[in-house]
Amino acid sequence: MKRLRPWRTAGFPIVLLLAVIADAQTPVRNFLQAEAERIDLLAPLELGNYGWVPKRDVFGRDRTFLESLAASSYSTSDLLPLLSDPSPRIRVLALELLFRKEDPRLLPVMYRLTSDTERTFDRVEYFNLRANGPPDKRRAAQTVADFAKAIAAFYGVSGEFDRFWAARKDRRYWFTLLQSRLARVTGGLPTLNPDVKPRLAPFRALLDGFPALDRNLYLIWLQCTFAEPALARDAEFSAAVRSLGRENVLAIAEGNPPGGDPDLQPARNPGFYRLVAAMTLDHSDGVLQRPDAARLAAVVQKERDRLKSNPIPETFIGPSYTIAQARLLPERASEILHAELRAHTGEYAGDVRGVLAAGLAQIRGDAELSFLREFFYSDPPVPGFGLLAQRTLVGRLKRGDQPLLEQILSDERAKSLSPGQMAHIYERFPALRRKLLLDWFFAQKQDPRQMGNSIEYFLTIMSLRNQDEALRQAILEDPRFPESPFRALVGSRGRR
């Protein structure tokens, strides 16, 4: 290596040398410095998650320059040194642009800034929330750590970081990360907005590019957590379960999911795992075999024995385990399901009982009509939830179960169903036999208090949601209509 001449190590030349070194970083830093001076307000992940932002902020200032900043293509090697820049604003912009690269390998270096308490960009804070107008807003101070902590939350970091990272450092993705990416695409909440559906296509393409096992696992897990808009149709969900195969489905049922993702373990979220296991078993027709009923029964018994001495964490098993056993042993289905129904007689067991009754209806059908009819009219309400078992039963039935439901409703007691109950049935089964609906309708009494469970609610479902003009016309033409206390209501609903 060529030695430096002595004069190059004297005071003034050293300043020149440092200037040369700094100058090598100026293209990136100068760009970020110029952008930092134009940014007044910035929320965590606003730039890193950048898709579309308003042309102006809530205080009326222009923000179109964020587009060019988000579109910058500086490399990871350009940005990493700037995480140690003297300017907290530069550190934040480098952090957000690194986050945009969606590279989990960068998480450890980004996480280090969660202890950086130097003040940086302000954000807008909303307060004084009220129902009759927009909330008040004000500026709120932030530190660099606020931005780094938001990134850590996006990746699902919890507990001690070293332990969290040790379990994921060799993975390109994990469930919480994919869940966050899906929430970014959809806005974070279930929505019927038709504009969201096309945005799901790139995310589905990402999933479909995974190895088969991962693709099917994450499709199942994500569909269970975010069902609207659906990431997969019901047929695709069933196909994913079939593609997993018998042993993998049983592994999920036993609380040992394949794939090695720590986010998929029951202990991570037992309640959510219970939903995933139930959905997987509900779609396992043609996958499991008769001997597997014994394995499912063993899981149930093991969990129940554990709960007697250690109820924490909560159990991941549910009624779908018993229903799956009954499907595998159809000759014993009635015995198995009735025994489970007798085992769930607690004050708050209505939901479980409704699921079990629906399984009984779908497996045994008319053979259990007498029991199901009594169950529907006699199962006690759940405190605070009303007739939860009956509502759950109706909610679990499929379109092909309508004839059985009509037989249950062909009972004098059906006339005592509340408008809320009948509206729920009618929403699920709008093609319900007209005579059943008419007989129920004309047996109703006017509610002088006009509470939310009044007949007006049922008419709202009929006219506004289902737009059922045929049912309205049938009500108008019925001989009982002239004596009905709801004449004006039916007419007004029809003119909307």
C-alpha positions in Angstrom: 0.0 0.0 0.0 1.3 3.4 -0.9 2.4 5.4 2.1 1.0 8.9 2.6 3.5 11.7 2.6 4.0 13.3 6.0 2.4 16.6 5.0 -0.9 14.8 4.4 -1.2 14.0 8.1 -0.8 17.6 9.3 -3.8 19.6 10.5 -5.0 21.4 7.4 -4.6 18.4 5.0 -6.6 16.2 7.4 -9.5 18.6 7.0 -9.2 18.2 3.3 -9.1 14.4 3.6 -12.2 14.4 5.7 -14.0 16.6 3.2 -13.1 14.1 0.5 -14.5 11.2 2.5 -17.7 13.2 3.3 -18.0 14.2 -0.3 -18.3 10.5 -1.3 -21.6 10.4 0.7 -23.1 13.7 -0.4 -25.3 12.5 -3.3 -27.5 10.4 -1.0 -27.2 12.6 2.1 -27.7 15.8 0.2 -30.8 14.5 -1.4 -32.3 13.4 1.9 -31.2 16.6 3.6 -33.1 18.6 0.9 -36.2 16.4 1.3 -36.0 16.6 5.1 -36.1 20.4 4.9 -39.3 20.2 2.8 -41.1 17.8 5.1 -43.1 19.4 7.9 -45.1 16.5 9.2 -44.4 12.7 8.9 -46.1 9.8 10.6 -44.3 6.5 11.2 -44.5 4.2 8.2 -46.1 6.9 6.1 -43.1 7.0 3.8 -42.1 3.4 4.3 -45.6 2.1 3.5 -46.0 4.8 0.8 -48.7 4.0 -1.8 -50.8 7.1 -2.0 -50.9 10.2 0.1 -53.1 13.3 -0.1 -51.7 16.1 -2.3 -52.0 18.3 0.8 -51.8 17.6 4.4 -54.5 18.3 7.0 -53.1 21.8 7.5 -53.2 22.5 3.7 -49.5 22.1 2.9 -48.3 20.5 -0.3 -47.0 17.0 0.0 -46.5 15.8 -3.7 -42.7 15.8 -3.2 -43.2 12.6 -1.1 -43.8 10.7 -4.3 -40.2 11.4 -5.6 -38.8 10.6 -2.2 -40.7 7.3 -2.1 -39.6 6.5 -5.6 -35.9 7.0 -4.9 -33.8 3.9 -5.7 -30.8 4.3 -3.4 -29.3 1.0 -2.5 -29.1 -0.6 1.0 -25.4 0.1 1.1 -26.1 3.8 0.4 -28.7 4.1 3.2 -27.2 1.9 6.0 -24.5 4.4 7.0 -27.1 7.1 7.3 -28.7 5.3 10.2 -25.8 6.8 12.2 -26.0 10.3 10.7 -25.8 13.2 13.1 -29.2 14.5 11.9 -32.2 12.7 13.4 -34.3 13.6 10.3 -31.8 12.0 8.0 -31.8 8.9 10.3 -35.6 8.7 10.0 -35.7 9.1 6.2 -32.9 6.4 5.8 -34.9 4.1 8.2 -38.1 4.5 6.3 -36.5 4.0 2.9 -34.8 0.9 4.2 -38.1 -0.4 5.5 -39.5 0.1 2.0 -37.2 -2.5 0.7 -39.2 -5.2 2.6 -36.0 -7.1 3.4 -36.4 -8.9 6.8 -32.6 -9.2 7.0 -32.5 -5.5 7.8 -34.6 -5.8 10.9 -31.8 -6.0 13.4 -30.1 -2.8 12.2 -33.5 -1.0 12.0 -34.4 -2.2 15.5 -31.3 -0.6 17.0 -33.0 2.8 16.6 -35.8 1.9 19.0 -33.6 3.3 21.7 -32.9 6.6 19.7 -34.7 9.3 21.7 -33.6 12.3 19.7 -36.5 14.5 18.5 -37.3 14.4 14.8 -40.4 15.1 12.5 -43.7 16.0 14.2 -46.9 14.3 13.3 -50.6 15.2 13.5 -52.4 14.1 16.6 -56.2 14.0 16.7 -58.1 14.5 20.0 -61.4 15.6 21.4 -63.2 12.9 19.4 -66.9 13.5 19.0 -69.8 12.0 17.1 -71.2 15.3 15.6 -68.1 16.7 13.9 -64.4 16.2 13.0 -61.9 15.8 15.9 -59.5 18.5 16.8 -55.9 18.2 15.7 -52.6 19.5 16.8 -48.9 18.9 16.2 -47.3 16.1 18.3 -43.6 15.6 18.9 -41.8 12.4 17.9 -38.5 10.7 18.4 -36.5 8.5 16.0 -37.5 5.6 18.3 -41.2 6.2 17.4 -40.4 5.4 13.8 -38.3 2.3 14.6 -40.9 0.9 17.1 -43.6 1.2 14.4 -41.3 -0.9 12.1 -40.7 -3.4 14.8 -44.5 -3.7 15.4 -45.0 -4.2 11.6 -42.6 -7.2 11.8 -44.4 -8.6 14.8 -41.5 -8.1 17.3 -42.5 -8.9 20.8 -40.6 -9.7 24.0 -36.8 -9.9 23.9 -35.6 -9.0 20.5 -32.6 -11.4 20.5 -34.9 -14.3 21.2 -37.5 -13.1 18.6 -34.8 -12.8 15.9 -33.1 -16.1 16.7 -36.3 -17.9 15.8 -36.7 -16.0 12.5 -33.2 -14.9 11.2 -33.1 -17.6 8.6 -36.6 -17.0 7.3 -37.7 -14.7 4.4 -41.1 -14.3 5.8 -43.3 -15.2 8.8 -47.0 -15.0 9.5 -47.2 -11.7 11.4 -45.1 -10.0 8.7 -47.4 -11.3 5.9 -50.4 -10.3 8.0 -49.0 -6.7 8.2 -48.4 -6.6 4.5 -51.9 -7.8 3.8 -53.3 -5.1 6.2 -51.3 -2.5 4.3 -52.9 -3.6 1.0 -56.5 -3.6 2.4 -56.3 -0.7 4.8 -56.1 -2.9 7.9 -59.9 -3.5 8.4 -62.4 -5.8 6.6 -64.1 -3.8 3.9 -66.6 -4.2 1.1 -64.9 -1.4 -0.9 -64.6 -2.8 -4.5 -61.4 -0.9 -5.1 -59.6 -3.1 -2.6 -60.1 -6.4 -4.4 -57.7 -5.7 -7.4 -55.0 -4.7 -4.9 -55.1 -8.2 -3.5 -53.8 -9.7 -6.8 -50.1 -8.8 -6.2 -50.3 -10.2 -2.7 -51.8 -13.4 -3.9 -49.1 -13.6 -6.5 -46.5 -13.3 -3.7 -48.2 -16.1 -1.8 -48.5 -18.3 -4.8 -44.8 -18.0 -5.4 -44.0 -19.6 -2.1 -43.1 -23.3 -1.7 -46.3 -25.4 -1.8 -46.4 -26.1 2.0 -45.8 -22.4 3.0 -48.3 -21.2 0.3 -51.1 -23.4 1.6 -50.4 -22.8 5.3 -50.3 -19.0 4.9 -53.3 -18.9 2.7 -55.3 -20.8 5.4 -54.0 -18.7 8.3 -54.5 -15.3 6.4 -57.9 -16.2 5.2 -58.9 -17.0 8.8 -57.7 -13.6 10.0 -58.9 -11.4 7.1 -62.0 -12.7 5.4 -63.4 -9.6 3.7 -62.5 -9.1 1.0 -61.7 -12.8 0.8 -58.1 -13.6 0.0 -59.3 -17.0 -1.2 -62.7 -18.4 -2.2 -64.1 -21.3 -0.2 -63.2 -23.8 -2.9 -59.6 -22.5 -2.8 -59.5 -22.8 0.9 -60.6 -26.4 0.7 -58.0 -27.1 -2.0 -55.3 -25.7 0.2 -56.4 -28.0 3.0 -56.4 -31.0 0.6 -52.9 -30.0 -0.7 -51.5 -30.0 2.9 -52.4 -33.7 3.1 -53.5 -36.0 5.9 -50.5 -35.8 8.2 -50.1 -32.0 8.0 -53.9 -31.6 8.7 -53.6 -33.9 11.7 -50.4 -32.0 12.8 -52.4 -28.7 12.8 -55.2 -30.4 14.8 -52.7 -31.7 17.3 -51.2 -28.2 17.8 -47.9 -28.9 16.0 -48.3 -27.1 12.6 -45.7 -27.9 10.0 -43.3 -25.3 8.5 -41.4 -24.1 11.6 -42.9 -20.6 11.7 -43.0 -19.6 15.4 -46.0 -17.3 14.7 -48.2 -20.3 13.8 -47.8 -22.1 17.2 -50.9 -22.3 19.4 -49.2 -20.6 22.3 -48.8 -17.4 20.2 -52.6 -16.9 20.1 -54.7 -19.8 21.3 -58.0 -18.2 20.4 -56.9 -17.5 16.8 -55.3 -21.0 16.5 -58.7 -22.5 17.6 -60.3 -20.7 14.7 -57.6 -21.9 12.2 -57.9 -25.5 13.5 -61.7 -25.4 13.3 -61.7 -24.0 9.7 -59.1 -26.6 8.7 -61.1 -29.5 10.1 -64.3 -28.1 8.6 -62.7 -28.3 5.1 -61.0 -31.7 5.6 -63.5 -33.9 3.8 -61.7 -36.5 1.8 -58.4 -35.8 3.6 -58.8 -37.6 6.9 -59.6 -41.3 7.3 -61.6 -43.3 9.8 -58.7 -44.2 12.1 -58.0 -40.4 12.5 -61.1 -40.1 14.6 -59.2 -41.7 17.4 -56.3 -39.2 17.0 -58.7 -36.3 17.2 -60.4 -37.8 20.3 -57.0 -38.2 21.9 -56.2 -34.5 21.3 -59.5 -33.5 22.9 -58.9 -35.7 25.9 -55.3 -34.5 26.3 -56.3 -30.9 26.3 -59.2 -31.5 28.7 -56.8 -33.3 31.1 -54.4 -30.4 30.9 -57.0 -27.7 31.5 -58.0 -29.4 34.8 -54.6 -28.6 36.3 -53.4 -25.7 34.1 -56.0 -23.6 32.3 -53.3 -21.2 30.9 -52.8 -20.9 28.0 -56.4 -21.3 26.9 -57.3 -24.4 24.8 -57.0 -24.4 21.0 -59.6 -27.2 20.6 -63.3 -26.6 19.9 -66.5 -28.3 18.7 -65.1 -28.8 15.2 -62.9 -31.6 16.6 -66.0 -33.6 17.7 -67.9 -32.8 14.4 -64.9 -34.1 12.4 -64.9 -37.3 14.5 -68.6 -37.7 13.8 -68.0 -37.2 10.0 -65.4 -39.9 10.1 -67.6 -42.3 12.0 -71.1 -41.6 10.5 -72.7 -44.7 12.1 -71.8 -43.2 15.6 -72.4 -39.5 14.7 -75.5 -39.2 16.7 -74.0 -40.8 19.8 -70.8 -38.7 19.6 -72.5 -35.4 19.1 -75.3 -35.9 21.6 -72.6 -36.8 24.2 -70.8 -33.6 23.5 -73.9 -31.6 23.7 -74.6 -33.0 27.1 -71.1 -32.1 28.1 -71.7 -28.4 27.3 -74.6 -27.3 29.5 -72.9 -24.3 31.2 -74.5 -20.9 31.3 -72.2 -19.5 28.5 -72.1 -22.7 26.3 -74.6 -21.4 23.8 -72.2 -20.8 20.9 -70.6 -24.3 21.3 -74.0 -25.9 21.5 -75.1 -24.1 18.3 -72.0 -25.3 16.4 -72.6 -28.9 17.6 -76.3 -28.8 16.7 -75.4 -27.5 13.2 -73.0 -30.5 12.8 -75.8 -32.8 13.9 -78.1 -31.3 11.3 -75.6 -31.5 8.5 -74.5 -35.1 9.2 -77.7 -36.7 10.3 -80.3 -34.4 8.7 -84.0 -35.4 9.0 -83.1 -38.2 11.4 -82.5 -35.6 14.1 -85.4 -33.3 13.2 -87.3 -33.9 16.4 -84.3 -33.1 18.6 -83.3 -30.1 16.5 -86.8 -28.6 16.6 -86.9 -28.8 20.4 -83.3 -27.5 20.6 -84.2 -24.5 18.4 -87.2 -23.4 20.5 -86.1 -24.5 24.0 -82.3 -24.1 24.4 -81.9 -21.4 27.1 -80.6 -17.9 26.2 -77.1 -16.9 27.2 -76.9 -13.9 29.6 -76.1 -10.8 27.7 -76.2 -12.6 24.3 -79.8 -13.9 24.1 -80.6 -17.0 22.0 -76.9 -17.5 21.0 -77.2 -21.2 20.3 -80.1 -20.8 17.9 -78.4 -17.9 16.1 -75.1 -19.9 15.8 -77.0 -22.9 14.5 -78.6 -20.9 11.7 -75.3 -19.1 10.9 -73.6 -22.5 10.4 -76.2 -24.0 8.1 -75.5 -24.1 4.4 -77.8 -23.4 1.5 -78.5 -27.1 1.1 -79.8 -27.2 4.6 -82.7 -25.0 3.9 -85.3 -27.8 3.7 -84.4 -29.0 7.2 -84.6 -25.4 8.5 -88.0 -25.0 6.9 -89.2 -28.1 8.8 -87.9 -26.6 12.0 -89.8 -23.4 11.3 -93.0 -25.3 10.4 -94.0 -25.2 14.0 -96.5 -23.0 15.9 -93.7 -21.7 18.1 -92.1 -20.0 15.1 -94.6 -17.2 15.4 -93.0 -16.2 18.7 -89.6 -15.6 17.1 -88.6 -12.0 17.5 -88.1 -9.7 14.4 -84.4 -9.8 15.1 -84.3 -13.6 15.1 -86.4 -13.8 11.9 -84.3 -11.1 10.2 -81.2 -13.2 10.9 -82.8 -16.3 9.4 -84.1 -14.3 6.4 -80.7 -12.8 5.7 -79.1 -16.2 5.7 -81.9 -17.8 3.7 -83.7 -15.2 1.6 -85.4 -17.9 -0.5 -87.2 -19.3 2.6 -90.7 -20.6 1.9 -93.0 -17.5 1.6 -95.8 -19.0 3.7 -93.5 -19.4 6.7 -92.5 -15.7 6.5 -96.1 -14.5 6.0 -97.5 -16.6 8.8 -94.8 -15.3 11.1 -95.3 -11.7 9.9 -99.0 -11.5 10.5 -98.6 -13.1 14.0 -96.5 -10.1 15.2 -97.7 -7.4 17.5 -96.9 -3.8 17.3 -94.1 -2.6 19.6 -95.3 0.8 21.0 -91.7 1.6 22.2 -90.3 1.1 18.7 -87.2 -0.6 20.1 -84.4 -1.9 17.8 -85.9 -5.4 17.8 -89.2 -4.2 16.4 -90.8 -5.3 13.1 -89.4 -2.3 11.5 -85.9 -3.9 11.6 -87.2 -6.9 9.7 -88.8 -4.7 7.1 -85.5 -2.8 6.7 -83.7 -6.1 6.0 -86.4 -7.0 3.5 -86.6 -3.7 1.6 -83.1 -2.2 1.8 -80.7 -5.1 2.0 -82.4 -7.9 0.2 -84.6 -5.6 -2.0 -87.3 -8.4 -1.9 -90.2 -6.8 -3.8 -91.8 -10.1 -4.2 -92.1 -10.7 -0.5 -93.5 -7.1 0.0 -96.1 -7.7 -2.7 -97.0 -11.0 -1.1 -97.6 -9.2 2.2 -99.7 -6.5 0.5 -101.9 -9.1 -1.3 -102.4 -11.4 1.8 -106.0 -11.3 3.1 -104.6 -10.5 6.6 -103.0 -7.3 5.4 -106.0 -4.9 5.9 -106.1 -5.8 9.6 -102.3 -5.6 10.1 -100.9 -2.9 12.4 -98.0 -2.6 10.0 -99.8 -1.3 6.9 -98.1 2.0 6.8 -94.7 0.6 7.5 -94.9 -1.9 4.6 -96.0 0.9 2.2 -93.3 3.3 3.3 -90.6 0.8 3.0 -91.7 -0.1 -0.6 -91.6 3.6 -1.7 -88.0 4.2 -0.7 
